[in-house]
Amino acid sequence: MMNEKLTLNGFNSSYEDARMVAFGVPLDGTTSFRPGTRFAPAHIRSEFIGLETYSPYLDMDLKEYKIHDQGDLYLPIGNIEKSLERIYQKSKEIVSAGKTPFMIGGEHLATYPAFKAVYEKHPDVFLLHFDAHTDLRDEFYESPLSHATVIKRCWDLVGDGRIFQFGIRSGDKKEFEWSRGHTVMERYGVSSLSAIINKLKGKKIYVTIDLDVLDPAYFSGTGTPEPGGISFKELLQSIHEIKEVEIVGMDIVELSPHYDSSGASTAVACKVLREMTLVAMKNYRR
């Protein structure tokens, strides 16, 4: 079930013709500090109209590509398992049709079912993870399904050497210790991304961006702000570097818009959404 009342500006293609399909996931079920991510897709949709569809950075325009906005999933509030199943089924439908899914969260746990669907289609996929937090706990508050365990659940699928983490600056000591030998982690920044992208050329990539990878000075509208993050310019440059690989799925997560009454954080999320979409569309003809 989808809510199709609001449509992202520039996402004008029909589902049948689209190369990429965006869908919103208003999930906020395991947030452990400040809730509010369920409101992110609706705020992004309403504010996206204020953003130009043309990117001067890439010399590309959303209106010139086959991109479809399918609206927001209806999720049963309080039922995590059913919510995750609906995210998985929607992602599976999109990848089975030969299209690239772009999930707009929502809390970070939503990445797991979306990534699982992509992994089943592309078992050789690699994961690029931008975040302030490790998200490598095996359980959090006695649950294996949490925004704090999501990357560990993705690791359960792909194993060692397939997950690359950037901007990490918060987590349990055991998570940092476990990451050695299991994931490739850059703490505090994104300086290693260029070399990693060179190694991954020709590979299939899923990209998940937890927007709290940004310093709160640039992005205060999130449930777990973590000082010491990267700048918006650094994130934008990182997104543009990813154009060198084949993106087969992606998401942005963890905007909690009401913690930034200025609307600036939502504007940041909108611009990240535009740039990621165009980077993923680079190989398709206009």
LINPEDA-V39271 format. One record per residue. N is the residue number from 1. RES is the residue in three letters. PHI is phi in whole degrees, 0 to 359 (none if undefined). D_LAST is the distance of its C-alpha to the last C-alpha in Angstrom with 2 decimals. Layout:
BEGIN
N,RES,PHI,D_LAST  N,RES,PHI,D_LAST
END
This chain:
BEGIN
1,MET,none,30.34  2,MET,233,27.69  3,ASN,256,28.00  4,GLU,251,25.11  5,LYS,290,26.66  6,LEU,250,24.43  7,THR,233,20.63  8,LEU,295,18.65  9,ASN,299,17.13  10,GLY,95,13.34  11,PHE,268,13.40  12,ASN,259,12.92  13,SER,283,11.90  14,SER,287,14.89  15,TYR,299,16.39  16,GLU,298,16.18  17,ASP,273,12.43  18,ALA,291,11.69  19,ARG,272,11.00  20,MET,233,13.04  21,VAL,233,16.10  22,ALA,264,18.13  23,PHE,210,21.82  24,GLY,266,24.81  25,VAL,230,28.10  26,PRO,280,31.03  27,LEU,259,33.34  28,ASP,208,36.37  29,GLY,265,38.94  30,THR,238,40.18  31,THR,305,39.75  32,SER,258,42.91  33,PHE,236,43.25  34,ARG,253,41.62  35,PRO,285,39.76  36,GLY,142,36.93  37,THR,292,33.64  38,ARG,296,33.48  39,PHE,271,32.66  40,ALA,296,29.60  41,PRO,302,26.81  42,ALA,295,28.26  43,HIS,292,28.65  44,ILE,298,25.12  45,ARG,297,23.84  46,SER,288,26.22  47,GLU,268,25.54  48,PHE,296,21.74  49,ILE,297,21.81  50,GLY,276,23.38  51,LEU,254,20.50  52,GLU,298,17.80  53,THR,283,14.25  54,TYR,269,13.43  55,SER,257,14.63  56,PRO,291,16.51  57,TYR,294,17.27  58,LEU,251,13.81  59,ASP,53,12.29  60,MET,225,9.45  61,ASP,231,9.40  62,LEU,306,9.73  63,LYS,292,9.17  64,GLU,262,5.47  65,TYR,232,5.30  66,LYS,271,7.76  67,ILE,232,10.88  68,HIS,241,14.35  69,ASP,253,17.58  70,GLN,267,20.56  71,GLY,88,23.24  72,ASP,259,26.24  73,LEU,293,28.46  74,TYR,276,32.04  75,LEU,244,34.20  76,PRO,284,38.01  77,ILE,302,39.45  78,GLY,94,42.02  79,ASN,247,40.96  80,ILE,295,39.08  81,GLU,299,39.13  82,LYS,292,37.73  83,SER,298,35.06  84,LEU,296,33.95  85,GLU,295,34.01  86,ARG,292,31.69  87,ILE,296,29.19  88,TYR,299,29.51  89,GLN,295,29.12  90,LYS,295,25.97  91,SER,296,24.40  92,LYS,296,25.66  93,GLU,302,24.22  94,ILE,291,20.68  95,VAL,290,20.97  96,SER,293,22.81  97,ALA,276,19.94  98,GLY,79,17.78  99,LYS,248,15.87  100,THR,266,16.15  101,PRO,275,18.73  102,PHE,233,18.97  103,MET,269,22.54  104,ILE,250,23.78  105,GLY,273,27.53  106,GLY,87,30.37  107,GLU,285,32.82  108,HIS,289,32.05  109,LEU,303,33.77  110,ALA,300,30.74  111,THR,298,28.98  112,TYR,301,31.45  113,PRO,294,30.62  114,ALA,294,26.85  115,PHE,294,27.28  116,LYS,301,29.75  117,ALA,297,27.33  118,VAL,293,24.76  119,TYR,300,27.72  120,GLU,295,28.89  121,LYS,279,25.60  122,HIS,231,25.32  123,PRO,295,28.96  124,ASP,265,28.16  125,VAL,291,26.11  126,PHE,252,27.08  127,LEU,242,27.34  128,LEU,257,26.71  129,HIS,235,28.86  130,PHE,252,29.10  131,ASP,189,32.18  132,ALA,280,35.54  133,HIS,244,37.30  134,THR,295,37.94  135,ASP,57,37.62  136,LEU,246,39.59  137,ARG,296,42.64  138,ASP,277,43.70  139,GLU,218,45.04  140,PHE,219,45.09  141,TYR,51,47.76  142,GLU,66,48.69  143,SER,236,45.28  144,PRO,281,42.90  145,LEU,248,39.99  146,SER,203,39.34  147,HIS,295,36.88  148,ALA,269,39.27  149,THR,242,39.03  150,VAL,299,35.34  151,ILE,286,34.56  152,LYS,295,37.81  153,ARG,293,36.73  154,CYS,294,33.47  155,TRP,298,35.70  156,ASP,305,37.76  157,LEU,279,34.81  158,VAL,259,33.66  159,GLY,80,36.82  160,ASP,291,37.47  161,GLY,77,35.13  162,ARG,244,31.87  163,ILE,240,31.75  164,PHE,241,31.15  165,GLN,245,32.31  166,PHE,225,31.88  167,GLY,79,33.69  168,ILE,291,36.46  169,ARG,211,39.62  170,SER,208,41.32  171,GLY,163,42.77  172,ASP,288,45.98  173,LYS,305,47.72  174,LYS,295,47.54  175,GLU,293,43.75  176,PHE,297,43.53  177,GLU,294,46.11  178,TRP,294,44.39  179,SER,298,41.04  180,ARG,295,42.69  181,GLY,92,42.05  182,HIS,243,39.72  183,THR,237,36.69  184,VAL,255,35.54  185,MET,242,36.12  186,GLU,255,35.76  187,ARG,279,38.00  188,TYR,76,37.30  189,GLY,207,34.17  190,VAL,227,30.98  191,SER,292,32.20  192,SER,273,31.98  193,LEU,299,28.29  194,SER,302,27.14  195,ALA,295,29.66  196,ILE,292,28.81  197,ILE,299,25.08  198,ASN,300,26.17  199,LYS,288,28.28  200,LEU,263,25.60  201,LYS,302,22.95  202,GLY,89,21.99  203,LYS,266,23.33  204,LYS,270,21.91  205,ILE,230,22.27  206,TYR,252,22.91  207,VAL,243,23.04  208,THR,240,25.50  209,ILE,245,26.13  210,ASP,278,29.40  211,LEU,294,29.13  212,ASP,284,32.84  213,VAL,299,32.00  214,LEU,287,31.86  215,ASP,297,35.22  216,PRO,304,36.62  217,ALA,297,36.68  218,TYR,260,32.87  219,PHE,211,32.68  220,SER,269,35.90  221,GLY,275,34.59  222,THR,213,35.14  223,GLY,285,37.98  224,THR,227,39.08  225,PRO,294,38.58  226,GLU,226,39.50  227,PRO,303,40.39  228,GLY,97,39.44  229,GLY,274,35.69  230,ILE,279,32.84  231,SER,274,31.40  232,PHE,298,28.10  233,LYS,298,27.10  234,GLU,295,27.98  235,LEU,294,25.91  236,LEU,299,22.86  237,GLN,297,23.40  238,SER,296,23.84  239,ILE,301,20.55  240,HIS,291,18.78  241,GLU,293,20.92  242,ILE,291,19.76  243,LYS,298,16.34  244,GLU,279,18.41  245,VAL,239,19.01  246,GLU,269,17.43  247,ILE,271,17.55  248,VAL,249,18.61  249,GLY,180,19.97  250,MET,195,20.89  251,ASP,203,22.89  252,ILE,235,24.50  253,VAL,217,28.12  254,GLU,76,31.43  255,LEU,283,30.77  256,SER,240,33.96  257,PRO,297,33.20  258,HIS,283,36.75  259,TYR,277,38.10  260,ASP,228,36.31  261,SER,292,37.32  262,SER,288,35.52  263,GLY,84,32.11  264,ALA,296,31.02  265,SER,295,30.47  266,THR,295,28.17  267,ALA,298,26.21  268,VAL,299,25.97  269,ALA,301,24.75  270,CYS,297,22.03  271,LYS,290,20.77  272,VAL,298,20.99  273,LEU,301,19.00  274,ARG,298,16.12  275,GLU,294,16.21  276,MET,296,16.64  277,THR,300,13.73  278,LEU,291,11.31  279,VAL,299,13.32  280,ALA,290,13.06  281,MET,270,9.26  282,LYS,300,9.27  283,ASN,271,9.42  284,TYR,260,6.52  285,ARG,291,3.76  286,ARG,286,0.00
END
